[in-house]
Amino acid sequence: MYKLLLTLAAATICQMAAAQGPRHRYQREAFTTDTPMVHDPVMAKEGDTYHIYATGMGIQQMTSKDLKTWTVLPTPVMTVIPGWTTDSVPGFNSHVWAPDIIRWHDRWWMAYSCSTFGKNGSAIGLLSSRSLDANIWKDEGCIVTSREKRDNWNAIDPNFVIDEATDTPWLVWGSFWDGIQLARLDTTMHIAKGEKPRTIARRYDPNYKPSEPNPTSKYAGTNAIEAPFIFKHGGYYYLFVSWDYCCRGAKSNYRVAVGRSKNVEGPYLDRKGVNMANGGGDLFIEGDKKEWEAAGHCAAYNIDGEDIFICHGYSATRNGAAMLILRNIAWTTDGWPELKP
């Protein structure tokens, strides 16, 4: 979910990952469901199995063979939380937020968020694995941290994207403060030497001041944008972001907006040509107030020839519970995404 004085010293401290934290107890048995409760989902496919990873104790995981029935696994991705996470983020324990996953150079890479609600003293950690089925993950330390009163952004909600022209990995992240950040990575999936994050999307134009306060946090302000995800389709990179407020159950007003760019670095523009860094963006999905009160924190994939969109929605019929939404994406004749019925 959030100005930069990123130094090599800070990066070095952030990447020290020798110590391990305590183990925690989790559910005892797997169970299956066609209506999984989930928050901040991302997805991958290996072999004939789909995997979803999401916010939860040690990162929640579930699998499916058909994208309809999901098996919620009893063991999280991280049964042991690396000790550096609690050293870097005071107040963080084992409730890990908003992971992302990508296959690059014959390895799975997973980024995850360590934070406390409404504050921007946060860190994005990194894991790697050869196989999802084996569920054996190596701690690769920290990618980036943010510090209260130092940085005007928040190091949570990571998403990997590869510049296909140069095979270069990038990381996009952010929540509130000055909005969505982007930085180039090196071949170890850490911030490249000399690279500084830059803002590529905000909820509002910087000169606009909303009259209503943030209902969830006095620290985060009202630049209510977070959870970026960049999806390549055709000749464009599409930046999906979540606007407004999550995590309030039926009172949530989360929704997803999108813009696009020919380049990973942007600028990302909406249909009217407004830069998302100046508050641009076209509404993509929001709550219909019948099935969903609100919807957000999304991801998009091309799997088996289909373009798939996932996010969590706050159920209007289940007291605002956060549940999985999975839909196919269609494309307009001028190249903009929309959801199939």
C-alpha positions, -999 to +999 in steps of 0.1 A: +000+000+000+033+037-001+106+106-019+134+087-016+167+085+002+175+050-009+211+043-001+234+014-006+239+011+031+201+008+036+199-018+008+227-038+024+211-038+058+178-047+042+192-077+024+208-093+055+186-123+060+204-148+081+182-148+112+149-167+113+118-158+132+094-180+152+072-207+138+034-203+139+005-227+139-018-229+109-049-248+099-045-286+102-061-298+070-067-287+034-102-281+023-119-274-011-143-247-021-157-230-052-161-197-033-127-191-017-122-162+007-090-144-003-073-110-001-049-095-027-046-126-049-020-134-076-018-165-097+006-188-115+004-220-134+028-249-133+020-281-152-017-286-150-021-269-116-031-233-110-017-217-078-031-186-060-011-168-034-026-141-012-023-121+020-023-142+051-002-157+079+030-166+061+012-161+027-019-180+020-019-205-009-045-226-028-045-247-059-069-257-086-070-279-117-099-261-134-101-225-120-134-234-104-128-256-074-099-245-051-080-265-025-069-242+003-037-256+016-030-259+054+007-249+051+016-213+041+045-204+018+065-192+048+064-215+078+093-195+092+094-157+089+129-143+082+143-124+111+153-094+090+116-086+085+108-078+121+142-059+124+133-038+094+096-032+102+088-026+138+054-041+146+054-066+118+049-103+128+038-130+104+008-116+087+023-112+052+006-089+027+001-087-010+026-111-027+034-112-064+049-141-084+066-144-118+086-170-137+118-156-151+151-172-161+139-207-151+130-197-115+099-186-097+103-153-079+079-141-052+078-107-037+059-100-005+050-071+018+059-065+055+041-036+071+017-024+097-017-009+088-017+028+077+020+034+081+048+035+056+076+019+076+076-011+053+096-036+034+093-058+003+109-092+006+119-117-020+117-155-022+128-179-050+120-215-059+126-240-087+091-255-084+057-245-071+047-280-064+077-286-042+068-255-022+104-250-011+113-213-011+147-197-006+149-164+013+165-138-010+164-110+015+148-076+009+142-057-024+134-023-010+123-005+022+105+027+031+109+047+063+085+069+080+095+106+078+122+097+052+103+084+022+071+098+007+060+064-006+052+030+009+071-002+001+042-026-002+021-041-030+049-053-053+045-064-089+072-077-112+071-068-149+096-077-176+106-053-204+104-078-232+125-058-256+156-060-233+146-088-209+149-064-180+130-069-148+112-040-131+093-036-099+062-015-095+048-010-060+031+015-037+002+026-016-010+061-007+016+088+001+030+099-033+014+070-051+027+042-073+065+038-077+086+021-104+123+010-104+145-012-125+159-044-110+191-062-116+195-099-125+191-109-088+157-092-087+169-064-064+169-027-071+196-020-097+226+000-086+220+038-089+183+033-096+158+056-079+120+050-077+099+074-097+061+081-093+040+068-122+005+071-109-015+091-083-052+090-073-055+128-078-036+155-096-010+168-071-027+202-070-061+188-060-068+184-023-098+161-014-122+176+011-128+142+029-102+128+052-089+092+049-113+071+068-088+043+075-056+061+085-046+096+095-010+089+084-015+078+049-034+109+036-059+109+008-039+099-022-059+067-022-041+046-049-023+013-044-019-023-056-004-017-091-002-045-117+013-041-152+002-065-179+016-066-214-008-070-243-001-063-279+021-032-282+011-018-248+018-022-211-014-017-191-011-004-156-040-015-133-043+003-100-068+002-071-085+035-061-100+045-028-104+023+003-101-014+010-103-034+042-136-020+055-158-050+047-191-039+033-181-002+037-152-006+013-153+014-019-123-002-036-123-001-074-098-007-103-086+018-129-063+013-159-040+033-182-015+022-208+019+030-222+042+018-251+070+017-225+074+000-192+086+033-177+055+052-189+039+077-191+007+057-185-023+075-201-060+070-200-084+071-230-085+109-227-047+111-227-044+121-190-013+109-174-019+086-144+008+105-125-016+135-127-047+115-116-056+099-149-071+064-153-102+048-166-125+028-144-122-009-150-143-026-123-161-015-092-188-029-069-223-034-084-239-032-049-257-065-057-231-092-057-201-070-047-199-039-026-164-032-040-135-049-058-098-043-061-062-054-057-060-072-090-037-092-113-039-101-150-024-130-169-023-147-203-027-184-194-035-212-219-043-185-245-068-167-223-064-133-208-075-137-171-083-110-145-085-118-108-090-096-078-109-098-045-143-084-040-162-075-009-193-097-010-227-079-007-243-112+003-217-124+028-214-094+051-185-079+032-162-109+032-133-107+008-137-133-019-121-143-052-133-127-085-120-144-116-131-132-151-118-132-186-106-101-203-119-090-238-103-062-258-120-033-277-111-026-313-089+003-301-070-019-277-085-013-242-094-041-218-129-048-205-143-077-186-164-104-203-198-109-188 
